[in-house]
């Protein structure tokens, strides 16, 4: 940052982080702010202070890469560290001259907390501000819980801090967080004019600063009602095992009765407490992993071929979803199917989704019409020779795919990339019939395509870097998160999910109660238990998918004599699709079938265990369900299916709803400790080879190593 003198006794403090495109409130910046504050306080003839940014954003927040080292401090030291940083903002706040914070771009987290320490805030019309810490499992730690309620009121502070969403300039003005807004090009001029008014005494900036030093002015009954209601609301809305929002309400309630010093002390203690939770560590790592994946995507963009025209083969659920999502992202689509009714179904579904976008205010009717018009349904390959990328989404049959793709190659440009949306077939097996296998990759979309954020980009043994990069870059342009995986049975996500499903099937074969397993795994954090999941997928579909993966890894997933999925299929209990699976379903209650118990399921499953029933503790169920998945994840990483732990964990979080508070299976492994994992796996070795740790895991356990 730098200081510069302006006319009229004004000093401008400019945030301009060297060597970076954005400003962050890292340790260096906080130290420099302390030094700048001391210089300003000692300078003669200072009438006012303008705080601005030389970047496209004011201050985007803390430097999250510093959190790992900081959070490893013992709790008292961590609280003291937070308190020391807050002393810098307090000293800045106590300067005996008015300060105007000129906010452009973003002021998030620590950036907004810095802005709140100033006297007056002027926002660009296009700027966005907020306190998103709860999304990382944290609390504001630089005075946000003390200053925001005293600037804008307790209700606003509760909403902003527990919600964690950024707000625009108009909303901030109405909430009282911003004092003035300005067109972006006039921000500096407006901020200087406001500062002039404050210097001249036309704005009572001292009163605003004094309010931030005192307890909140609220009648005790009103205060209790407000915070009790907020606490009940966030406890109901918060994801399982994520305590940050509730902790924020409790902290705000405590700090409301304290002066500034007391409130900041309470915040430092609460921040240190929450930073030590499993959820905070996991969510921070998930953020960093997401940033890592984004960097990899940017690297692929350098060698990707631009896709100005997409072609899709197959207008079914997957092909239609791919076409819609591509058009929504701005790429026109040629959608081909052999059946006119399938084309009409695909276009009709796209129309319904766009109508919903219009109803929700995300698109105008004109925009929706233009997007729909950019999808061209057709019964032949006319125009396919203009497509840089063709995505095949025909029936999951290798003979059909080979024939369709071999014929396709004669009708497209020689450098076009072909991607198969297969979920169970090996890319190299499909490629055997192709003349140009180097241009062929897999693009495994998850269902439903418009909603699911993950796409596995499957690299075959002959896929070129350019073909892979083209698929990665296009998936990102669709708004998806692409993860590059090596060609292998199940690719990555389904391979790991199969290990989890097989553990479930083995538990049932041993005589465990499926309803008990569902309850335990939902309490653990999965969006649904394994039995319910199979009902939703469809028993026949799920059975086919896992059997293919089991066949690819017989040394760890040997076939069971019989299993619950096969048994259900034989008895035509297919799940939600026909109203009976592990549970019964009533489709008469809206779009989501209502689940109820099916008592006869227990008698049916008893055939697998010979009538034997076993009682397991919740911890035993979690252990038997999760260890095979964890060990298979280690195998996948050691096999080079993905390059980094971050990619593996992000794929599970985005592809199957892995519990977010754990941060992914490998982050979960780190939290347990590999020594403990190896020990527990060895203790469960009698349950089969799925519980045998990899050599790499044993080596890491011996060294005390971690994945992150």
PLY file of the C-alpha trace (Angstrom):
ply
format ascii 1.0
element vertex 708
property float x
property float y
property float z
element edge 707
property int vertex1
property int vertex2
end_header
0.00 0.00 0.00
1.09 3.60 -0.35
0.29 7.01 1.12
-0.01 10.17 -0.93
-0.93 13.73 0.03
-3.77 15.48 -1.75
-4.96 19.07 -1.52
-6.80 20.35 1.55
-4.91 18.26 4.10
-6.23 14.98 2.71
-4.08 11.86 2.73
-4.95 9.01 0.39
-4.18 5.47 1.49
-4.04 3.27 -1.60
-4.21 -0.51 -1.35
-1.98 -1.83 -4.14
-0.67 -5.31 -3.36
2.53 -5.81 -5.32
2.81 -8.78 -7.66
-0.88 -9.64 -7.46
-3.99 -8.70 -9.40
-6.06 -8.33 -6.23
-5.71 -6.92 -2.73
-5.85 -9.35 0.19
-5.80 -8.61 3.88
-2.85 -10.88 4.61
-0.28 -10.60 7.39
1.91 -8.27 5.33
-1.00 -5.95 4.49
-2.13 -5.79 8.13
1.41 -4.95 9.21
1.66 -2.24 6.54
-1.74 -0.86 7.60
-0.45 -0.55 11.16
2.62 1.32 9.95
0.53 3.61 7.72
-1.83 4.36 10.63
1.08 5.41 12.82
2.43 7.68 10.06
-0.97 9.33 9.55
-1.49 9.80 13.30
1.90 11.50 13.63
1.61 13.69 10.52
0.83 17.38 10.88
-2.01 19.13 9.10
-4.05 16.03 8.26
-7.73 16.89 7.80
-9.11 13.66 6.39
-8.31 10.28 4.90
-9.39 8.73 1.60
-8.92 4.95 1.37
-8.96 3.49 -2.13
-7.72 0.59 -4.23
-5.46 0.58 -7.28
-6.93 -2.81 -8.29
-10.25 -3.73 -9.85
-11.49 -4.66 -6.37
-11.13 -2.93 -3.02
-9.97 -5.84 -0.81
-11.30 -9.32 -1.59
-10.70 -10.68 1.90
-8.10 -12.54 3.89
-5.36 -14.61 2.28
-6.83 -18.06 2.85
-3.53 -19.75 2.05
-2.28 -18.41 5.39
-5.03 -20.16 7.34
-3.38 -23.58 7.49
-0.35 -22.43 9.43
-2.33 -19.97 11.55
-5.02 -22.50 12.48
-2.40 -24.95 13.71
-1.57 -22.57 16.56
-2.85 -23.62 20.00
-6.21 -22.03 20.69
-4.96 -19.33 23.12
-2.23 -18.33 20.65
-4.71 -18.28 17.77
-7.07 -16.01 19.73
-4.14 -13.73 20.60
-3.12 -13.62 16.93
-6.64 -12.53 15.92
-6.70 -9.93 18.70
-3.38 -8.44 17.54
-4.71 -8.03 14.01
-7.81 -6.36 15.42
-5.68 -3.85 17.30
-4.46 -2.58 13.93
-8.01 -1.97 12.68
-8.98 -0.40 16.00
-6.05 2.03 15.80
-7.08 2.92 12.25
-10.68 3.40 13.41
-9.53 5.73 16.19
-7.68 8.18 13.94
-8.83 11.68 14.86
-9.85 12.56 11.30
-12.73 11.37 9.10
-11.98 8.48 6.75
-13.93 7.64 3.60
-13.63 4.13 2.19
-14.05 4.19 -1.61
-15.23 0.65 -2.36
-14.90 -0.66 -5.89
-15.29 -4.23 -7.12
-15.46 -6.43 -4.05
-15.01 -5.91 -0.32
-15.52 -9.34 1.19
-14.70 -10.80 4.58
-11.72 -8.89 5.94
-12.17 -6.37 3.14
-15.59 -5.36 4.46
-14.33 -5.48 8.04
-11.62 -3.01 7.03
-14.26 -0.80 5.38
-16.39 -0.92 8.54
-13.49 0.46 10.57
-13.62 3.64 8.49
-15.96 6.53 9.23
-17.91 6.55 5.96
-18.37 4.06 3.10
-18.96 5.10 -0.51
-19.66 2.21 -2.90
-19.45 1.95 -6.64
-22.84 0.99 -8.10
-21.28 -2.24 -9.36
-19.46 -3.17 -6.14
-20.44 -6.08 -3.93
-19.73 -6.47 -0.24
-20.34 -9.17 2.34
-19.07 -11.42 5.11
-18.91 -14.94 3.61
-16.94 -16.55 6.44
-19.71 -19.02 7.41
-19.32 -20.66 3.98
-15.81 -21.59 5.13
-17.06 -22.82 8.49
-15.67 -19.68 10.17
-16.76 -16.41 11.77
-15.67 -12.89 10.92
-12.44 -12.34 12.82
-11.50 -8.73 12.19
-14.31 -6.98 13.99
-17.21 -7.83 11.70
-19.42 -9.14 14.50
-18.71 -6.03 16.57
-18.85 -3.27 13.95
-21.57 -4.40 11.53
-24.43 -4.50 14.10
-23.39 -1.07 15.41
-23.27 0.37 11.88
-26.41 -1.23 10.40
-28.31 -2.81 13.29
-28.46 -6.29 14.76
-31.04 -7.62 12.27
-28.88 -6.68 9.27
-25.79 -8.13 10.93
-27.57 -11.41 11.63
-28.77 -11.66 8.04
-25.44 -10.78 6.46
-23.21 -12.85 8.73
-25.30 -16.03 8.95
-26.31 -15.87 5.29
-22.81 -15.22 4.02
-23.99 -13.88 0.67
-22.59 -10.69 -0.89
-24.86 -7.69 -1.42
-24.90 -5.06 -4.11
-24.59 -1.32 -3.61
-28.31 -0.54 -3.44
-28.97 -3.29 -0.89
-25.99 -2.11 1.16
-27.27 1.47 1.04
-30.74 0.43 2.16
-29.24 -1.70 4.95
-27.18 1.22 6.19
-23.83 -0.47 5.52
-23.02 1.95 2.70
-23.50 5.70 3.18
-23.41 6.70 -0.48
-23.26 5.06 -3.90
-21.68 6.30 -7.09
-21.23 5.35 -10.73
-17.91 3.48 -11.03
-16.25 6.21 -13.08
-17.16 8.86 -10.49
-16.29 6.87 -7.35
-13.14 8.79 -6.45
-14.75 12.17 -7.12
-17.81 11.25 -5.04
-15.70 9.89 -2.18
-13.63 13.09 -2.08
-16.79 15.21 -2.05
-18.20 13.19 0.86
-14.89 13.51 2.67
-15.01 17.26 2.13
-18.45 17.37 3.75
-17.15 15.39 6.72
-14.14 17.68 7.12
-16.42 20.74 6.97
-18.67 19.31 9.68
-21.67 18.72 7.42
-21.49 14.99 8.27
-21.31 13.94 11.93
-18.71 11.23 11.44
-17.65 11.29 15.10
-21.09 10.14 16.25
-20.90 7.18 13.88
-17.49 6.21 15.23
-18.68 6.56 18.84
-21.57 4.14 18.20
-19.03 1.46 17.25
-17.40 1.75 20.68
-20.55 1.25 22.76
-22.90 -1.67 23.40
-25.89 -1.96 21.09
-28.86 0.19 22.03
-31.59 -2.44 22.33
-34.18 -3.21 24.98
-33.37 -6.57 26.59
-36.67 -8.25 25.69
-36.37 -7.17 22.06
-32.74 -8.31 21.96
-33.54 -11.73 23.39
-36.45 -12.29 20.99
-34.35 -11.29 17.97
-31.40 -13.54 18.77
-33.48 -16.50 19.97
-35.48 -16.44 16.73
-32.33 -16.16 14.64
-30.67 -19.04 16.47
-33.65 -21.34 15.93
-33.73 -20.37 12.25
-30.05 -21.05 11.54
-30.05 -24.32 13.46
-32.86 -25.53 11.25
-31.23 -24.31 8.03
-27.57 -25.15 8.67
-26.07 -28.29 7.12
-25.28 -31.10 9.52
-22.02 -30.81 11.42
-21.53 -27.17 10.40
-21.83 -25.02 13.55
-20.54 -21.68 12.25
-23.88 -19.93 11.63
-25.24 -20.87 15.06
-21.96 -19.81 16.67
-22.24 -16.47 14.87
-25.69 -15.81 16.33
-24.49 -16.70 19.82
-21.47 -14.43 19.43
-23.58 -11.53 18.16
-25.94 -11.96 21.11
-23.05 -11.93 23.57
-21.27 -8.99 21.94
-24.44 -6.88 21.78
-24.17 -6.07 25.48
-20.42 -5.35 25.44
-18.37 -2.32 24.54
-15.96 -2.50 21.61
-13.07 -3.97 23.58
-15.26 -6.66 25.09
-16.94 -7.46 21.78
-13.61 -7.79 19.96
-12.24 -10.02 22.72
-15.32 -12.25 22.49
-14.93 -12.40 18.70
-11.27 -13.45 18.93
-12.14 -16.26 21.35
-15.10 -17.44 19.26
-13.04 -17.31 16.05
-10.30 -19.45 17.60
-12.89 -21.97 18.81
-14.63 -22.31 15.45
-11.35 -22.42 13.50
-10.47 -25.62 15.37
-13.60 -27.47 14.23
-13.45 -30.23 11.64
-15.89 -28.34 9.42
-13.73 -25.21 9.31
-10.59 -27.11 8.36
-12.45 -29.08 5.72
-14.31 -26.15 4.18
-11.16 -24.03 4.00
-9.37 -26.91 2.27
-12.33 -27.32 -0.10
-12.03 -23.65 -1.05
-8.30 -24.06 -1.69
-8.89 -27.27 -3.64
-11.48 -25.49 -5.76
-8.96 -22.75 -6.50
-6.39 -25.38 -7.42
-8.80 -27.04 -9.86
-9.61 -23.66 -11.43
-5.89 -23.06 -12.03
-5.62 -26.42 -13.77
-8.58 -25.51 -15.98
-6.87 -22.25 -16.94
-3.76 -24.19 -17.92
-5.83 -26.38 -20.24
-7.29 -23.28 -21.88
-3.88 -22.50 -23.38
-3.93 -25.58 -25.63
-7.68 -26.02 -26.11
-9.34 -25.60 -29.49
-12.11 -22.98 -29.43
-15.59 -24.51 -29.69
-17.94 -22.21 -31.57
-20.32 -24.97 -32.66
-21.27 -28.04 -30.65
-22.95 -31.15 -32.00
-24.70 -33.69 -29.78
-25.68 -37.22 -30.80
-28.70 -38.45 -28.87
-31.55 -36.31 -27.54
-32.41 -38.39 -24.49
-32.17 -37.28 -20.87
-28.39 -36.87 -21.01
-28.03 -35.57 -24.56
-30.89 -33.14 -24.14
-29.43 -31.90 -20.86
-26.01 -31.41 -22.46
-27.55 -29.47 -25.36
-29.55 -27.22 -23.03
-26.62 -26.49 -20.73
-24.33 -25.75 -23.68
-26.84 -23.35 -25.23
-27.34 -21.69 -21.86
-23.59 -21.09 -21.80
-23.70 -19.41 -25.21
-22.65 -22.19 -27.60
-25.10 -23.12 -30.39
-25.94 -26.81 -30.62
-26.84 -29.23 -33.39
-28.91 -31.91 -31.63
-29.31 -35.12 -33.64
-31.43 -38.17 -32.88
-32.87 -40.96 -35.00
-36.35 -40.45 -33.50
-38.43 -37.31 -33.98
-40.25 -37.90 -30.68
-36.92 -37.89 -28.82
-35.99 -34.57 -30.40
-39.34 -33.10 -29.41
-38.87 -34.42 -25.87
-35.37 -32.91 -25.63
-36.45 -29.51 -26.94
-39.55 -29.58 -24.75
-37.48 -30.21 -21.63
-35.13 -27.35 -22.58
-38.17 -25.11 -22.99
-39.43 -26.03 -19.50
-36.05 -25.29 -17.94
-35.84 -21.94 -19.71
-39.38 -21.05 -18.63
-38.26 -21.67 -15.06
-35.28 -19.35 -15.63
-37.72 -16.65 -16.78
-40.03 -17.20 -13.79
-37.08 -16.91 -11.41
-35.93 -13.68 -13.04
-32.62 -15.12 -14.26
-33.51 -14.65 -17.93
-35.85 -12.43 -19.88
-38.32 -14.07 -22.24
-36.32 -12.70 -25.18
-33.12 -14.26 -23.85
-34.86 -17.58 -23.24
-36.27 -17.60 -26.76
-32.83 -16.91 -28.23
-31.24 -19.71 -26.20
-33.90 -22.21 -27.26
-33.51 -21.12 -30.89
-29.78 -21.88 -30.69
-30.56 -25.59 -30.24
-31.21 -27.07 -33.70
-32.98 -30.46 -33.57
-32.36 -32.68 -36.60
-32.59 -36.26 -37.82
-29.28 -36.24 -39.70
-25.73 -34.90 -39.37
-26.23 -31.83 -41.55
-23.82 -29.13 -40.42
-21.77 -31.47 -38.23
-18.73 -30.69 -40.39
-18.70 -27.22 -38.77
-18.57 -28.54 -35.20
-15.29 -28.42 -33.31
-16.66 -30.78 -30.65
-19.19 -33.60 -30.93
-20.57 -35.20 -27.77
-22.07 -38.66 -28.17
-24.86 -39.54 -25.73
-26.49 -42.59 -27.30
-27.49 -45.82 -25.54
-24.86 -47.32 -23.18
-23.98 -50.22 -25.49
-20.45 -50.58 -26.81
-21.53 -52.05 -30.15
-23.96 -49.20 -30.79
-21.43 -46.57 -29.72
-18.67 -47.98 -31.93
-20.94 -48.08 -34.97
-22.34 -44.58 -34.39
-18.92 -43.04 -33.80
-17.22 -44.81 -36.70
-19.92 -43.47 -39.01
-19.67 -40.04 -37.41
-15.95 -39.74 -38.20
-16.73 -39.66 -41.93
-19.05 -36.67 -41.51
-17.02 -34.30 -39.33
-13.82 -32.31 -39.76
-10.59 -34.21 -39.25
-9.54 -32.13 -36.25
-12.89 -32.27 -34.45
-12.84 -33.70 -30.94
-15.31 -36.50 -30.20
-16.40 -37.09 -26.62
-18.47 -39.99 -25.34
-20.79 -39.41 -22.41
-20.31 -42.95 -21.20
-20.52 -43.78 -17.51
-19.52 -47.45 -17.57
-17.61 -48.26 -20.77
-13.87 -47.87 -21.14
-12.83 -45.10 -23.52
-10.09 -47.26 -25.03
-12.61 -50.03 -25.73
-14.94 -47.64 -27.55
-12.00 -46.10 -29.45
-10.98 -49.39 -31.08
-13.30 -48.75 -34.00
-12.12 -45.17 -34.62
-9.79 -43.97 -37.34
-8.64 -41.01 -35.21
-8.59 -42.22 -31.58
-6.24 -39.37 -30.68
-9.22 -37.00 -31.01
-11.42 -39.10 -28.73
-12.06 -38.55 -25.00
-14.74 -39.25 -22.44
-17.00 -36.56 -20.99
-18.91 -38.19 -18.14
-21.74 -35.85 -17.19
-23.79 -36.60 -14.09
-27.59 -36.72 -14.05
-29.40 -34.33 -14.12
-26.93 -32.48 -16.35
-28.27 -28.93 -15.73
-27.95 -29.34 -11.95
-24.85 -31.47 -11.41
-21.62 -29.43 -11.44
-19.08 -32.18 -12.12
-17.85 -33.51 -15.46
-15.20 -36.23 -15.54
-12.95 -35.71 -18.57
-11.61 -39.17 -19.37
-8.21 -39.41 -21.01
-7.80 -42.54 -23.12
-4.37 -44.04 -23.76
-4.26 -42.36 -27.18
-6.09 -39.10 -26.37
-3.97 -36.05 -27.18
-3.40 -33.20 -24.77
-5.24 -30.90 -27.19
-8.33 -33.13 -27.23
-8.39 -33.36 -23.43
-7.86 -29.61 -23.05
-10.66 -28.86 -25.51
-13.09 -30.99 -23.50
-11.93 -29.45 -20.20
-12.26 -25.90 -21.46
-15.66 -26.50 -23.00
-16.99 -28.12 -19.82
-15.83 -25.05 -17.89
-17.59 -22.81 -20.43
-20.77 -24.76 -19.66
-20.39 -23.71 -16.02
-19.18 -27.14 -14.91
-16.15 -28.20 -12.90
-14.10 -30.54 -15.09
-11.77 -33.10 -13.48
-9.39 -35.03 -15.74
-9.32 -38.77 -14.93
-7.52 -41.76 -16.37
-9.50 -44.37 -18.27
-10.33 -47.23 -15.89
-13.45 -49.14 -14.81
-15.81 -46.66 -13.15
-13.41 -43.79 -13.90
-13.09 -42.05 -10.51
-16.42 -41.22 -8.87
-18.29 -44.42 -9.75
-15.22 -46.48 -8.83
-15.17 -45.02 -5.32
-18.95 -45.14 -5.02
-18.88 -48.82 -5.99
-16.54 -49.55 -3.07
-19.03 -47.83 -0.76
-21.99 -49.71 -2.25
-20.20 -53.04 -1.98
-19.55 -52.36 1.71
-23.30 -51.78 2.08
-24.14 -55.02 0.26
-21.70 -56.96 2.47
-23.30 -55.51 5.60
-26.73 -56.64 4.38
-25.36 -60.10 3.58
-24.01 -60.26 7.13
-27.47 -59.45 8.52
-27.33 -55.71 9.22
-30.52 -53.62 9.14
-30.72 -51.44 5.99
-32.86 -48.80 7.71
-30.33 -48.52 10.51
-27.52 -48.14 7.96
-29.45 -45.39 6.15
-30.06 -43.51 9.39
-26.42 -43.72 10.46
-25.00 -42.64 7.11
-27.45 -39.74 6.83
-26.47 -38.67 10.35
-22.85 -38.96 9.23
-23.58 -36.37 6.56
-24.53 -38.12 3.32
-27.58 -36.56 1.60
-29.22 -39.98 1.62
-28.42 -43.42 2.94
-27.20 -46.18 0.60
-30.52 -48.04 0.45
-32.47 -44.89 -0.35
-29.79 -43.92 -2.89
-30.25 -47.19 -4.77
-34.02 -46.66 -4.79
-33.53 -43.21 -6.31
-31.00 -44.38 -8.92
-33.13 -47.39 -9.85
-32.21 -50.88 -8.71
-31.62 -52.23 -12.22
-29.49 -49.24 -13.21
-27.48 -49.31 -10.00
-26.98 -53.06 -10.13
-25.68 -52.91 -13.71
-23.33 -50.01 -12.92
-21.72 -51.48 -9.82
-21.35 -54.97 -11.31
-19.27 -53.47 -14.13
-17.01 -51.73 -11.62
-16.82 -54.81 -9.39
-15.63 -56.76 -12.44
-12.84 -54.27 -12.99
-11.38 -54.75 -9.49
-12.00 -58.40 -8.55
-9.04 -58.43 -6.17
-10.77 -55.87 -3.91
-14.42 -56.17 -4.95
-14.90 -59.92 -5.41
-18.42 -60.98 -6.33
-20.77 -61.93 -3.52
-22.70 -65.19 -3.88
-25.78 -63.02 -4.15
-26.48 -59.43 -3.20
-29.38 -57.18 -2.30
-29.44 -55.33 -5.62
-29.70 -58.53 -7.67
-32.33 -59.84 -5.27
-34.40 -56.66 -5.62
-34.18 -56.77 -9.42
-35.31 -60.41 -9.49
-38.35 -59.44 -7.44
-39.03 -56.39 -9.67
-38.44 -54.00 -6.78
-36.73 -51.28 -8.80
-37.12 -48.35 -6.41
-38.89 -45.08 -7.08
-39.41 -45.89 -10.76
-42.02 -48.55 -9.94
-42.95 -47.59 -6.39
-41.20 -50.33 -4.44
-37.57 -51.02 -3.59
-36.01 -51.02 -0.16
-38.85 -48.60 0.65
-42.33 -47.93 -0.74
-43.09 -44.74 -2.69
-46.31 -42.84 -3.22
-46.10 -40.75 -6.40
-49.34 -38.91 -5.70
-47.68 -36.19 -3.64
-46.02 -33.88 -6.16
-42.87 -34.44 -8.16
-40.92 -36.09 -5.33
-42.35 -39.50 -4.36
-43.10 -39.87 -0.66
-41.07 -42.59 1.04
-42.53 -44.99 3.60
-41.41 -48.21 5.24
-41.77 -51.53 3.44
-41.81 -54.12 6.25
-41.52 -57.07 3.86
-38.08 -55.86 2.76
-36.53 -57.28 5.93
-37.94 -60.74 5.21
-36.71 -60.57 1.63
-33.19 -59.54 2.64
-33.09 -62.30 5.26
-32.56 -64.71 2.35
-29.07 -63.25 1.93
-27.99 -63.73 5.55
-29.74 -67.02 6.20
-31.98 -65.24 8.68
-29.03 -64.04 10.76
-29.29 -60.52 12.25
-26.37 -58.51 13.59
-26.46 -55.43 15.78
-23.76 -52.82 15.14
-22.98 -49.52 16.80
-23.18 -46.36 14.73
-19.39 -46.09 14.79
-19.02 -49.67 13.51
-21.40 -48.98 10.63
-19.55 -45.81 9.64
-16.23 -47.63 9.78
-17.37 -50.56 7.67
-19.04 -48.27 5.12
-16.32 -45.64 4.79
-13.03 -47.56 5.00
-13.43 -49.39 1.65
-14.17 -46.09 -0.10
-11.19 -44.45 1.58
-8.86 -47.30 0.66
-10.13 -47.32 -2.93
-9.48 -43.57 -3.08
-5.88 -44.24 -2.05
-5.62 -46.87 -4.80
-7.02 -44.42 -7.36
-4.55 -41.71 -6.36
-1.62 -44.15 -6.39
-2.80 -45.49 -9.78
-2.71 -41.97 -11.22
-6.45 -41.83 -11.95
-6.22 -38.20 -10.88
-3.09 -36.15 -10.33
-3.80 -34.59 -6.94
-5.76 -35.17 -3.71
-7.58 -31.89 -4.38
-9.02 -33.17 -7.66
-10.11 -36.44 -6.08
-11.85 -34.76 -3.17
-13.53 -32.13 -5.35
-14.87 -34.88 -7.64
-16.53 -36.64 -4.70
-17.91 -33.44 -3.21
-19.42 -32.35 -6.53
-20.31 -35.72 -8.01
-21.98 -37.69 -5.20
-22.63 -35.21 -2.41
-19.84 -36.39 -0.14
-20.36 -34.74 3.29
-19.10 -31.19 2.91
-18.01 -30.83 6.53
-15.39 -33.54 5.88
-13.89 -31.83 2.82
-13.59 -35.01 0.76
-12.44 -38.54 1.46
-8.71 -37.74 1.60
-9.21 -34.70 3.83
-11.32 -37.01 6.00
-8.39 -39.45 6.06
-6.10 -36.67 7.25
-8.52 -35.78 10.04
-8.62 -39.39 11.25
-4.90 -39.94 10.82
-3.46 -42.66 8.62
-2.00 -44.55 11.58
-5.48 -44.96 13.02
-6.98 -45.81 9.63
-4.41 -48.52 8.93
-4.87 -49.95 12.41
-8.65 -50.08 12.13
-8.49 -51.52 8.60
-6.19 -54.30 9.76
-8.64 -55.04 12.57
-11.40 -55.46 9.98
-9.36 -57.60 7.57
-11.66 -60.58 8.17
-14.41 -58.76 6.25
-12.47 -59.04 3.00
-9.81 -57.49 0.77
-11.65 -54.17 0.58
-10.26 -53.45 4.05
-6.58 -54.01 3.15
-4.70 -50.67 3.11
-2.43 -49.84 0.20
1.34 -49.97 0.53
1.34 -46.21 0.10
-1.04 -45.79 3.03
1.17 -47.93 5.25
4.22 -45.92 4.26
2.44 -42.62 4.94
1.19 -43.93 8.29
4.72 -44.90 9.30
6.02 -41.44 8.37
3.12 -39.56 9.92
2.38 -38.09 6.47
-0.87 -36.52 5.28
-2.52 -35.99 1.91
-2.62 -32.21 2.42
0 1
1 2
2 3
3 4
4 5
5 6
6 7
7 8
8 9
9 10
10 11
11 12
12 13
13 14
14 15
15 16
16 17
17 18
18 19
19 20
20 21
21 22
22 23
23 24
24 25
25 26
26 27
27 28
28 29
29 30
30 31
31 32
32 33
33 34
34 35
35 36
36 37
37 38
38 39
39 40
40 41
41 42
42 43
43 44
44 45
45 46
46 47
47 48
48 49
49 50
50 51
51 52
52 53
53 54
54 55
55 56
56 57
57 58
58 59
59 60
60 61
61 62
62 63
63 64
64 65
65 66
66 67
67 68
68 69
69 70
70 71
71 72
72 73
73 74
74 75
75 76
76 77
77 78
78 79
79 80
80 81
81 82
82 83
83 84
84 85
85 86
86 87
87 88
88 89
89 90
90 91
91 92
92 93
93 94
94 95
95 96
96 97
97 98
98 99
99 100
100 101
101 102
102 103
103 104
104 105
105 106
106 107
107 108
108 109
109 110
110 111
111 112
112 113
113 114
114 115
115 116
116 117
117 118
118 119
119 120
120 121
121 122
122 123
123 124
124 125
125 126
126 127
127 128
128 129
129 130
130 131
131 132
132 133
133 134
134 135
135 136
136 137
137 138
138 139
139 140
140 141
141 142
142 143
143 144
144 145
145 146
146 147
147 148
148 149
149 150
150 151
151 152
152 153
153 154
154 155
155 156
156 157
157 158
158 159
159 160
160 161
161 162
162 163
163 164
164 165
165 166
166 167
167 168
168 169
169 170
170 171
171 172
172 173
173 174
174 175
175 176
176 177
177 178
178 179
179 180
180 181
181 182
182 183
183 184
184 185
185 186
186 187
187 188
188 189
189 190
190 191
191 192
192 193
193 194
194 195
195 196
196 197
197 198
198 199
199 200
200 201
201 202
202 203
203 204
204 205
205 206
206 207
207 208
208 209
209 210
210 211
211 212
212 213
213 214
214 215
215 216
216 217
217 218
218 219
219 220
220 221
221 222
222 223
223 224
224 225
225 226
226 227
227 228
228 229
229 230
230 231
231 232
232 233
233 234
234 235
235 236
236 237
237 238
238 239
239 240
240 241
241 242
242 243
243 244
244 245
245 246
246 247
247 248
248 249
249 250
250 251
251 252
252 253
253 254
254 255
255 256
256 257
257 258
258 259
259 260
260 261
261 262
262 263
263 264
264 265
265 266
266 267
267 268
268 269
269 270
270 271
271 272
272 273
273 274
274 275
275 276
276 277
277 278
278 279
279 280
280 281
281 282
282 283
283 284
284 285
285 286
286 287
287 288
288 289
289 290
290 291
291 292
292 293
293 294
294 295
295 296
296 297
297 298
298 299
299 300
300 301
301 302
302 303
303 304
304 305
305 306
306 307
307 308
308 309
309 310
310 311
311 312
312 313
313 314
314 315
315 316
316 317
317 318
318 319
319 320
320 321
321 322
322 323
323 324
324 325
325 326
326 327
327 328
328 329
329 330
330 331
331 332
332 333
333 334
334 335
335 336
336 337
337 338
338 339
339 340
340 341
341 342
342 343
343 344
344 345
345 346
346 347
347 348
348 349
349 350
350 351
351 352
352 353
353 354
354 355
355 356
356 357
357 358
358 359
359 360
360 361
361 362
362 363
363 364
364 365
365 366
366 367
367 368
368 369
369 370
370 371
371 372
372 373
373 374
374 375
375 376
376 377
377 378
378 379
379 380
380 381
381 382
382 383
383 384
384 385
385 386
386 387
387 388
388 389
389 390
390 391
391 392
392 393
393 394
394 395
395 396
396 397
397 398
398 399
399 400
400 401
401 402
402 403
403 404
404 405
405 406
406 407
407 408
408 409
409 410
410 411
411 412
412 413
413 414
414 415
415 416
416 417
417 418
418 419
419 420
420 421
421 422
422 423
423 424
424 425
425 426
426 427
427 428
428 429
429 430
430 431
431 432
432 433
433 434
434 435
435 436
436 437
437 438
438 439
439 440
440 441
441 442
442 443
443 444
444 445
445 446
446 447
447 448
448 449
449 450
450 451
451 452
452 453
453 454
454 455
455 456
456 457
457 458
458 459
459 460
460 461
461 462
462 463
463 464
464 465
465 466
466 467
467 468
468 469
469 470
470 471
471 472
472 473
473 474
474 475
475 476
476 477
477 478
478 479
479 480
480 481
481 482
482 483
483 484
484 485
485 486
486 487
487 488
488 489
489 490
490 491
491 492
492 493
493 494
494 495
495 496
496 497
497 498
498 499
499 500
500 501
501 502
502 503
503 504
504 505
505 506
506 507
507 508
508 509
509 510
510 511
511 512
512 513
513 514
514 515
515 516
516 517
517 518
518 519
519 520
520 521
521 522
522 523
523 524
524 525
525 526
526 527
527 528
528 529
529 530
530 531
531 532
532 533
533 534
534 535
535 536
536 537
537 538
538 539
539 540
540 541
541 542
542 543
543 544
544 545
545 546
546 547
547 548
548 549
549 550
550 551
551 552
552 553
553 554
554 555
555 556
556 557
557 558
558 559
559 560
560 561
561 562
562 563
563 564
564 565
565 566
566 567
567 568
568 569
569 570
570 571
571 572
572 573
573 574
574 575
575 576
576 577
577 578
578 579
579 580
580 581
581 582
582 583
583 584
584 585
585 586
586 587
587 588
588 589
589 590
590 591
591 592
592 593
593 594
594 595
595 596
596 597
597 598
598 599
599 600
600 601
601 602
602 603
603 604
604 605
605 606
606 607
607 608
608 609
609 610
610 611
611 612
612 613
613 614
614 615
615 616
616 617
617 618
618 619
619 620
620 621
621 622
622 623
623 624
624 625
625 626
626 627
627 628
628 629
629 630
630 631
631 632
632 633
633 634
634 635
635 636
636 637
637 638
638 639
639 640
640 641
641 642
642 643
643 644
644 645
645 646
646 647
647 648
648 649
649 650
650 651
651 652
652 653
653 654
654 655
655 656
656 657
657 658
658 659
659 660
660 661
661 662
662 663
663 664
664 665
665 666
666 667
667 668
668 669
669 670
670 671
671 672
672 673
673 674
674 675
675 676
676 677
677 678
678 679
679 680
680 681
681 682
682 683
683 684
684 685
685 686
686 687
687 688
688 689
689 690
690 691
691 692
692 693
693 694
694 695
695 696
696 697
697 698
698 699
699 700
700 701
701 702
702 703
703 704
704 705
705 706
706 707
